[in-house]
Amino acid sequence: QQQQHQQKYKRTINITNANNSKSRKMLPPPRLNAMKWLTLLAAIAAFSTPVAYAATQPDADQKGPVFLNEPTNRIDFSNSTGAEIECKASGNPMPEIIWIRSDGTAVGDVPGLRQISSDGKLVFPPFRAEDYRQEVHAQVYACLARNQFGTIISRDVHVRAVVAQYYEADVNKEHVIRGNAAVIKCLIPSFVADFVEVVSWHTDSDENYFPGTEYDGKYLVLPSGELHIREVGPEDGYKSYQCRTKHRLTGETRLSATKGRLVITEPVGSVSPKISIG
């Protein structure tokens, strides 16, 4: 009886082992299982990549900003006139215009003194002399244009506001030897010399002389503003001379406060005067 029990136990073990062996044979090999997942992932990636790429690429007509009107390097203006500095850029989408200082910080409105217009202009309204502020009116600015496809920055824009000041130009006497050339100067105060230029000369004989024109070769207004008179004769000593100046920021013109004359002396001897050096 004990022997029969042992044989039954062995059969049970053999059947169990056989079943386990069949179960193991039904499982797919590990390497094949991994390859299946890798193939599936590759297929998903191949399908999804073109979709993601198309979603991030800009359309053909979309582009970063390009300046259409870049401000100049220097802007001078009078407190009586004010100034508007234009900055325009193209792009798709339309770029945003931002004005910045030289340190990169954005420029904001200062009531009555500085503002940004809706079309991107940097505006300096006319202001009283006592409202001058150096950090606003003597500053370096730049125009920044940006959209999601790029950012560009203009050249530095040096802004200088000039407070209008009263000035007078003067013309003094000039000494000349008869037969020589004379140069009559228009004296402009140094504090306005950068903004005031000579636009014409006038005599009390109603003679008018303008730059860029020669009058019988005798009179010429030089680029520096002086009146050049060739071969001075006695008749030139009877006239008085005035210069007219123009302020290039305000456009104001005015005659010199004083009139100049030529003091003519006769040459000594028959030898023409010479300049001695040393």
Secondary structure as UniProt FT lines:
FT   HELIX           2..26
FT   HELIX           30..56
FT   TURN            60..61
FT   STRAND          63..69
FT   STRAND          74..78
FT   TURN            79..81
FT   STRAND          83..85
FT   STRAND          88..92
FT   STRAND          96..101
FT   TURN            102..103
FT   TURN            111..113
FT   STRAND          114..116
FT   TURN            118..119
FT   STRAND          122..124
FT   HELIX           129..131
FT   HELIX           134..137
FT   STRAND          138..147
FT   TURN            148..149
FT   STRAND          150..153
FT   STRAND          157..162
FT   STRAND          174..177
FT   TURN            178..179
FT   STRAND          182..184
FT   HELIX           190..192
FT   TURN            193..195
FT   STRAND          196..203
FT   TURN            204..205
FT   STRAND          208..209
FT   TURN            211..212
FT   STRAND          214..215
FT   TURN            216..218
FT   STRAND          219..221
FT   TURN            223..224
FT   STRAND          227..229
FT   HELIX           234..238
FT   STRAND          241..247
FT   TURN            248..250
FT   STRAND          253..255
FT   STRAND          262..265
//
